[in-house]
Amino acid sequence: MTPREWHAHLARKYEFSNDFDEFCVIWNSVLEPGTILPDALFDRLAETSSLALLSNTDPIHVAHMEATFPFVHHFPVRIYSCRVGFSKPSPAIFHRTLRDLGALPEEVMFVDDVYDNVAAAARLGILAFHFTSADEFLEQLRTLGIAVG
């Protein structure tokens, strides 16, 4: 779906009359501009790991994130549900990510704040971590021997 098709779809479904530009401002306002984790962590991880961003999202949010959030550029592989036609927790989106990374499940760590997505990745043999706090995640990385600063 194009961004304008997504807007039209939601306008019909939820019966609102905001034009496309008004809608985009409102729609994108739900996205937090900062990251929970320090930007330097992404720099360090990118030096030694292949990073992929896997997001269930729509084309309007994708355009906004790509243009506004610097951290996304640490991820050379970006899988957006609206572009690939399936979403987490479907195994298909994890297989697509593995293919695009050129990695086997046992070579990948998946982090998500939604437990069902973590469980789905784990069922495929991916080391999966349920994100509940930055401190807990950083400790998990240290436990795995990954330098976090």
C-alpha positions as CSV (number, residue, x, y, z in Angstrom):
1,M,0.0,0.0,0.0
2,T,1.3,3.5,-0.8
3,P,1.2,6.1,2.0
4,R,-1.9,7.8,0.3
5,E,-3.6,4.4,0.0
6,W,-2.9,3.8,3.7
7,H,-4.4,7.2,4.6
8,A,-7.5,6.5,2.5
9,H,-7.9,3.1,4.0
10,L,-7.8,4.4,7.6
11,A,-10.0,7.4,6.8
12,R,-12.7,5.0,5.5
13,K,-12.3,2.5,8.3
14,Y,-12.3,5.1,11.1
15,E,-14.4,7.8,9.4
16,F,-12.1,10.8,9.7
17,S,-11.7,13.7,7.3
18,N,-8.1,14.9,7.9
19,D,-6.4,15.5,4.6
20,F,-3.2,13.5,3.9
21,D,-0.7,16.1,5.3
22,E,-2.7,16.7,8.5
23,F,-3.0,12.9,9.0
24,C,0.7,12.4,8.6
25,V,1.6,14.9,11.3
26,I,-0.9,13.3,13.7
27,W,0.0,9.7,12.7
28,N,3.8,10.3,13.1
29,S,3.4,12.1,16.4
30,V,3.1,8.8,18.2
31,L,6.7,7.9,17.3
32,E,9.3,8.9,19.9
33,P,12.2,10.8,18.3
34,G,14.8,9.4,20.7
35,T,16.1,5.9,21.4
36,I,16.0,4.1,24.6
37,L,19.6,2.8,24.1
38,P,22.6,5.1,23.6
39,D,23.5,5.9,20.0
40,A,27.1,4.9,20.7
41,L,25.9,1.3,21.4
42,F,24.6,1.1,17.8
43,D,28.0,2.4,16.5
44,R,29.9,-0.3,18.5
45,L,27.5,-3.1,17.5
46,A,27.7,-2.1,13.8
47,E,31.6,-2.4,14.0
48,T,31.4,-6.2,14.7
49,S,27.9,-7.3,13.7
50,S,25.5,-7.1,10.8
51,L,22.5,-5.3,12.1
52,A,18.9,-5.6,10.8
53,L,15.9,-3.6,11.8
54,L,12.6,-5.6,11.7
55,S,9.5,-3.6,12.2
56,N,5.8,-4.1,11.9
57,T,4.9,-0.7,10.5
58,D,3.1,1.2,7.7
59,P,4.5,3.2,4.8
60,I,3.9,6.6,6.5
61,H,5.9,5.6,9.6
62,V,8.6,4.1,7.4
63,A,9.1,7.4,5.5
64,H,9.1,9.4,8.7
65,M,11.5,7.1,10.5
66,E,13.9,6.9,7.6
67,A,13.9,10.8,7.3
68,T,13.9,11.6,11.0
69,F,15.6,9.0,13.1
70,P,19.4,8.8,12.7
71,F,19.6,5.4,14.4
72,V,18.0,3.6,11.6
73,H,21.0,4.2,9.4
74,H,23.0,1.8,11.6
75,F,20.9,-1.0,10.2
76,P,21.9,-1.8,6.6
77,V,19.1,-4.4,6.5
78,R,15.7,-3.0,7.1
79,I,12.6,-5.2,6.9
80,Y,9.3,-3.4,7.2
81,S,6.1,-5.4,7.3
82,C,4.4,-3.0,4.9
83,R,7.1,-3.7,2.2
84,V,7.4,-7.4,2.5
85,G,3.7,-8.4,3.0
86,F,4.0,-10.2,6.3
87,S,4.6,-9.2,9.9
88,K,5.9,-10.5,13.2
89,P,5.3,-13.0,14.6
90,S,5.0,-14.8,11.3
91,P,7.9,-17.1,10.6
92,A,8.0,-15.7,7.0
93,I,9.3,-12.3,8.2
94,F,12.1,-13.9,10.2
95,H,13.1,-16.1,7.2
96,R,13.2,-13.0,5.0
97,T,15.4,-11.2,7.6
98,L,17.7,-14.2,7.8
99,R,17.9,-14.3,4.0
100,D,18.7,-10.6,3.7
101,L,21.3,-10.9,6.5
102,G,22.8,-14.0,4.9
103,A,22.7,-15.6,8.3
104,L,21.6,-18.9,9.9
105,P,19.2,-18.7,12.8
106,E,21.9,-19.7,15.3
107,E,24.0,-16.8,14.2
108,V,21.4,-14.2,15.0
109,M,20.1,-12.4,18.1
110,F,16.6,-11.0,18.0
111,V,15.4,-8.3,20.4
112,D,11.8,-7.2,20.7
113,D,9.5,-5.8,23.4
114,V,6.6,-8.0,22.4
115,Y,6.9,-11.5,24.0
116,D,5.0,-13.3,21.2
117,N,7.5,-12.0,18.6
118,V,10.4,-13.2,20.8
119,A,8.8,-16.6,21.2
120,A,8.3,-16.9,17.5
121,A,11.9,-16.1,16.8
122,A,13.1,-18.6,19.4
123,R,11.0,-21.4,17.9
124,L,13.1,-20.9,14.7
125,G,16.3,-21.4,16.6
126,I,17.2,-17.7,16.9
127,L,18.6,-16.4,20.2
128,A,15.7,-14.2,21.2
129,F,15.6,-11.6,24.0
130,H,12.5,-10.0,25.4
131,F,13.3,-6.3,25.9
132,T,11.9,-4.9,29.1
133,S,14.5,-2.3,30.0
134,A,17.7,-0.8,28.6
135,D,19.6,-1.8,31.7
136,E,18.5,-5.4,31.5
137,F,19.3,-5.5,27.8
138,L,22.8,-4.1,28.3
139,E,23.4,-6.6,31.0
140,Q,22.3,-9.4,28.7
141,L,24.8,-8.2,26.1
142,R,27.6,-8.1,28.7
143,T,26.7,-11.7,29.7
144,L,27.0,-12.8,26.1
145,G,30.5,-11.1,26.0
146,I,29.4,-8.2,23.8
147,A,31.2,-5.0,24.7
148,V,28.7,-2.3,25.4
149,G,31.0,0.4,26.7
